[in-house]
Amino acid sequence: MALLTEREREVARLLSQGMRPTQIAERLCVSHSTIKTHIANMRGKTGASSTLELAVQAARAGVGSGQ
């Protein structure tokens, strides 16, 4: 998770809280396509095989929780 940009960490944190990409796009005032791009980039950086795996990795890493 250390390789992620600040925005990617924010998206990962919201994913780990159970938000869907469409909800994240609305929350961050960006397009759904932008969130899909962030997720694809994060999956490439982390090796996650799915968005669910990415969310689990983020939760385990404590992304956004001050750890």
Buried (B, 14 or more C-beta within 10 A) or exposed (E): BEEBEEEBBBBBBBBBEEBEBEBBBEEBEBEBEBBBEBBEBBBEBBEBEEBEEBBBBBBEBEBBEEE
